[in-house]
Amino acid sequence: MTQKSITDALRAQFTADLAEFLAQKYDCDVCKVATGSLMIPAVDLAGEDRWIKFSVIIPKEASEENGSDGYALAQEYDLKVKAAEECARKAAEKAAKAKAKSKEFSEE
């Protein structure tokens, strides 16, 4: 067996499992649109018909040693989200202070 055939078999198994889960969970048609890619119909909050796409991707390089495994990438993403939240919080504080100062200045 080649590495490609092993990867292809793993992708096929997870794609099939995902298709089965989606069909059961959402009671919908699951459309295979490419190798490792599925789409399902959905209705958004505005009542519009939409499509959701799922892709099963098996990275060639995903190791703990170089920080490209799922745990390391999840931790990196979490840090980015927290940094963005902190930045937004500081911007909101700054805007609130500026607004209060402007209001204070206009009352004088």
C-alpha positions in Angstrom: 0.0 0.0 0.0 1.2 3.5 -0.8 0.9 6.5 1.5 -1.6 8.0 -1.0 -3.8 4.9 -1.0 -3.8 4.9 2.8 -4.7 8.6 2.9 -7.4 8.1 0.3 -8.9 5.2 2.3 -8.9 7.3 5.5 -10.5 10.2 3.7 -13.2 8.0 2.2 -14.0 6.4 5.5 -14.4 9.8 7.3 -16.3 11.2 4.4 -18.7 8.3 4.5 -19.1 8.6 8.3 -19.7 12.4 8.0 -22.3 11.8 5.3 -24.1 9.3 7.5 -24.0 11.6 10.5 -25.3 14.6 8.5 -28.1 12.7 6.9 -29.3 11.4 10.3 -28.7 14.7 12.2 -30.4 17.0 9.7 -32.7 14.5 7.9 -31.5 15.9 4.5 -29.9 14.9 1.3 -26.1 14.7 1.5 -24.5 15.5 -1.9 -21.0 14.3 -2.6 -19.6 17.2 -4.8 -15.9 16.1 -4.9 -13.5 13.7 -3.3 -13.8 14.4 0.4 -16.4 17.2 -0.1 -20.1 17.1 0.8 -22.9 19.7 0.7 -26.2 19.8 2.4 -29.2 22.1 1.9 -30.2 24.4 4.8 -32.5 27.3 5.5 -31.0 30.4 7.1 -32.6 32.7 9.7 -34.1 34.8 7.0 -35.8 31.8 5.5 -33.5 31.6 2.5 -32.3 28.3 1.0 -28.6 27.9 1.4 -26.0 25.2 1.1 -23.4 24.1 3.6 -20.1 22.6 2.4 -18.0 20.2 4.4 -14.5 19.1 3.4 -12.5 16.2 4.8 -8.9 17.2 4.5 -5.9 15.2 5.7 -2.8 17.3 5.8 0.4 15.8 4.6 2.3 17.4 7.5 0.6 17.6 10.9 3.0 16.9 13.7 3.5 17.9 17.3 7.2 18.5 16.7 6.6 21.4 14.2 3.4 22.7 15.9 1.1 21.7 13.0 -1.0 19.1 14.8 -4.6 19.7 15.6 -3.9 20.5 19.3 -1.3 23.1 18.5 -3.4 24.7 15.8 -6.4 24.9 18.1 -4.4 26.5 20.8 -3.0 29.0 18.3 -6.5 29.8 17.1 -7.8 30.2 20.6 -5.0 32.7 21.3 -5.8 34.7 18.2 -9.5 34.8 19.1 -8.7 36.0 22.7 -6.3 38.7 21.3 -9.0 39.9 18.9 -11.6 40.0 21.7 -9.2 42.0 23.9 -8.5 44.4 21.0 -12.2 44.9 20.5 -12.8 45.4 24.2 -10.0 48.1 24.4 -11.4 49.8 21.3 -14.9 49.9 22.8 -13.5 51.3 26.1 -11.5 54.0 24.1 -14.6 54.9 22.1 -16.7 55.1 25.3 -14.2 57.4 27.0 -14.0 59.6 23.9 -17.8 59.8 23.8 -17.9 60.7 27.5 -15.2 63.3 27.1 -17.0 64.8 24.1 -20.3 65.0 26.0 -18.5 66.5 28.9 -16.9 69.1 26.7 -20.2 70.0 24.9 -21.9 70.6 28.3 -19.4 73.3 29.3 
